[in-house]
Amino acid sequence: MNLELIFGDELLDRDDLVNNDPWSLASKVGVTILSNKDLLASFVDLDENRVIAAVFHSYYNNEYAFDVVVDFKYQRQGIGKELIEIAMEEFESIKDMDPDVELKLEVINPNLVNFLERQYGIKTKQDLGDRVIMGFISAALDLLAQFSFKYSIDFVEMGLNRSQISSLIGRVPLKGSYRIVDNMIYFNNTRDGQAVFDYFKMNM
């Protein structure tokens, strides 16, 4: 393969390419890129004159996120890993300027979940069924993981504060135990967590 790595929006100015649209590539492989994400880097196949992989990222409200897309034909060749490394280097650069920045990734590929945990120590913070929310977690959360808490809810994303989530939990009969750490609530019984979430959707 004759690949060229291009950073930022320079790709969009490449009139010599048959396809220089990374957003259409994302759509092709089934990944939705939110409007707040910018193009960080991309790979072009110079033999086919088209973009074949890209990484998009965002940094907003002390959160850093990125999405990697790779054309089906070029998957499992290490290209995605290179783009992830670029995004992680960008995250570390931002962290030097903003120590409070947090990594927040939505991941739909189970293989990618395993890779991110093994390679970077990024952990699953919330399992949403069709995708998981991943990020770096504190020692307190690591301790929770040891006690096999199986379901988690980010109550700040639900628009609730700690007092409101405590009140909500009090309205739902629970069979197991739970813990609240930072903006997350953890249940050791999956049905308890789902019951609280369902009650919130129907009544709040």
C-alpha positions as CSV (number, residue, x, y, z in Angstrom):
1,M,0.0,0.0,0.0
2,N,1.1,3.5,-0.8
3,L,-0.4,5.5,2.1
4,E,-0.1,9.2,3.0
5,L,-0.9,10.6,6.4
6,I,-2.5,14.0,6.3
7,F,-3.3,16.2,9.3
8,G,-6.3,18.5,9.8
9,D,-8.3,20.0,7.0
10,E,-5.5,19.8,4.4
11,L,-7.3,16.7,3.1
12,L,-10.2,18.8,2.0
13,D,-8.0,20.9,-0.3
14,R,-6.7,17.8,-2.2
15,D,-8.2,18.2,-5.6
16,D,-6.1,15.3,-6.9
17,L,-8.1,12.8,-5.0
18,V,-11.2,11.0,-6.4
19,N,-12.7,11.0,-2.9
20,N,-11.4,13.4,-0.2
21,D,-14.6,13.3,2.0
22,P,-13.9,11.5,5.3
23,W,-17.5,12.1,6.5
24,S,-18.9,10.0,3.7
25,L,-16.4,7.3,4.6
26,A,-17.7,7.4,8.2
27,S,-21.2,7.0,6.9
28,K,-20.1,4.1,4.7
29,V,-18.7,2.1,7.7
30,G,-21.7,2.9,9.9
31,V,-20.2,5.5,12.2
32,T,-22.1,8.8,12.9
33,I,-19.7,11.7,13.4
34,L,-21.3,14.5,15.5
35,S,-21.1,18.0,14.2
36,N,-18.9,19.1,17.1
37,K,-16.0,16.9,15.9
38,D,-13.3,18.2,13.7
39,L,-11.0,16.2,11.4
40,L,-7.7,15.5,13.2
41,A,-5.9,13.2,10.7
42,S,-6.5,10.9,7.8
43,F,-4.9,8.3,5.6
44,V,-5.0,8.5,1.8
45,D,-4.3,5.6,-0.6
46,L,-2.3,7.3,-3.3
47,D,-2.7,4.3,-5.6
48,E,-6.5,4.7,-5.5
49,N,-6.5,8.4,-4.9
50,R,-9.0,8.4,-2.0
51,V,-9.3,8.7,1.7
52,I,-9.4,5.3,3.4
53,A,-9.2,6.2,7.1
54,A,-9.7,9.2,9.4
55,V,-9.9,10.2,13.0
56,F,-12.2,13.0,14.2
57,H,-12.0,14.7,17.6
58,S,-13.6,17.2,19.9
59,Y,-12.5,19.1,23.0
60,Y,-15.4,20.8,24.8
61,N,-16.4,21.4,28.5
62,N,-13.2,19.6,29.7
63,E,-14.0,16.5,27.7
64,Y,-12.0,15.1,24.9
65,A,-13.5,12.5,22.5
66,F,-12.5,11.0,19.2
67,D,-13.9,8.6,16.5
68,V,-11.8,6.5,14.2
69,V,-13.1,5.2,10.9
70,V,-11.4,2.8,8.5
71,D,-12.6,1.6,5.1
72,F,-13.6,-2.1,5.3
73,K,-11.0,-3.0,2.8
74,Y,-8.2,-1.6,5.0
75,Q,-9.3,-2.9,8.4
76,R,-7.1,-5.2,10.5
77,Q,-3.9,-3.7,9.1
78,G,-2.9,-1.4,11.9
79,I,-4.2,1.7,10.3
80,G,-6.9,2.4,13.0
81,K,-4.3,1.8,15.7
82,E,-2.1,4.5,14.2
83,L,-5.0,7.0,14.2
84,I,-5.9,6.1,17.8
85,E,-2.3,6.8,18.8
86,I,-2.5,10.2,17.1
87,A,-5.7,11.0,19.0
88,M,-4.2,9.9,22.3
89,E,-1.1,12.0,21.7
90,E,-3.5,15.0,21.1
91,F,-5.3,14.2,24.4
92,E,-2.0,14.2,26.3
93,S,-1.1,17.5,24.8
94,I,-4.4,19.0,25.8
95,K,-4.0,17.5,29.3
96,D,-0.7,19.4,29.7
97,M,-2.7,22.6,29.3
98,D,-5.8,21.4,31.0
99,P,-5.1,18.9,33.8
100,D,-8.9,18.5,34.4
101,V,-9.7,17.3,30.9
102,E,-11.4,13.9,30.8
103,L,-11.4,11.3,28.1
104,K,-14.8,10.2,27.0
105,L,-15.3,7.7,24.2
106,E,-18.4,5.9,22.8
107,V,-17.3,2.6,21.5
108,I,-19.4,0.1,19.5
109,N,-16.7,-2.4,18.5
110,P,-16.0,-5.0,21.3
111,N,-12.6,-5.6,19.8
112,L,-11.8,-1.9,20.1
113,V,-13.0,-2.0,23.8
114,N,-10.5,-4.7,24.5
115,F,-7.7,-2.9,22.7
116,L,-8.2,0.4,24.4
117,E,-8.2,-1.2,27.8
118,R,-5.1,-3.4,27.1
119,Q,-3.1,-0.7,25.3
120,Y,-4.0,2.5,27.2
121,G,-5.7,1.4,30.4
122,I,-9.0,3.0,29.3
123,K,-11.9,1.4,31.2
124,T,-15.6,0.9,30.5
125,K,-17.5,3.4,32.6
126,Q,-21.0,2.7,31.3
127,D,-22.5,-0.2,29.3
128,L,-25.4,1.1,27.1
129,G,-26.1,-2.2,25.4
130,D,-25.3,-1.2,21.8
131,R,-22.2,0.7,22.9
132,V,-20.1,1.5,25.9
133,I,-18.8,4.7,27.4
134,M,-15.0,4.5,28.1
135,G,-12.5,6.7,29.9
136,F,-9.8,6.8,32.5
137,I,-11.2,6.0,36.0
138,S,-10.0,6.8,39.5
139,A,-8.6,4.3,42.0
140,A,-12.0,4.5,43.7
141,L,-13.7,3.3,40.6
142,D,-11.1,0.5,40.2
143,L,-12.0,-0.6,43.7
144,L,-15.7,-0.7,42.7
145,A,-14.9,-2.9,39.7
146,Q,-13.4,-5.4,42.1
147,F,-16.8,-5.8,43.8
148,S,-18.4,-6.7,40.5
149,F,-20.8,-3.8,40.0
150,K,-22.5,-4.7,36.8
151,Y,-24.5,-1.6,35.8
152,S,-23.8,2.1,35.9
153,I,-25.6,5.3,35.2
154,D,-24.1,8.8,34.6
155,F,-26.8,10.8,36.4
156,V,-25.3,14.2,35.3
157,E,-25.9,13.2,31.7
158,M,-29.5,12.5,32.8
159,G,-29.7,16.1,34.1
160,L,-29.8,15.1,37.8
161,N,-27.7,16.1,40.8
162,R,-26.7,13.8,43.6
163,S,-29.7,14.7,45.7
164,Q,-32.1,14.1,42.9
165,I,-30.6,10.7,42.0
166,S,-30.8,9.6,45.7
167,S,-34.5,10.6,45.7
168,L,-35.1,8.7,42.5
169,I,-33.4,5.6,43.8
170,G,-35.6,5.8,46.9
171,R,-38.7,5.4,44.7
172,V,-37.5,2.1,43.1
173,P,-37.3,-1.1,45.1
174,L,-33.9,-2.6,44.8
175,K,-32.7,-6.2,45.3
176,G,-29.0,-5.5,45.4
177,S,-26.6,-2.7,46.5
178,Y,-25.3,0.4,44.8
179,R,-22.6,3.0,45.2
180,I,-22.4,6.6,44.1
181,V,-18.9,7.9,43.0
182,D,-18.5,11.3,41.4
183,N,-21.2,11.6,38.8
184,M,-21.8,7.8,38.5
185,I,-24.0,5.4,40.3
186,Y,-23.1,1.7,40.2
187,F,-25.4,-1.3,40.8
188,N,-24.3,-4.8,41.5
189,N,-27.7,-6.0,40.2
190,T,-28.3,-5.2,36.5
191,R,-32.1,-5.3,36.9
192,D,-31.8,-2.6,39.6
193,G,-29.9,-0.3,37.4
194,Q,-32.3,-0.9,34.5
195,A,-35.3,-0.3,36.8
196,V,-34.0,3.0,38.0
197,F,-33.3,4.1,34.4
198,D,-36.7,3.0,33.2
199,Y,-38.4,4.8,36.0
200,F,-36.5,8.0,35.2
201,K,-37.6,7.8,31.5
202,M,-41.2,7.3,32.4
203,N,-41.6,9.7,35.3
204,M,-39.0,12.4,35.3
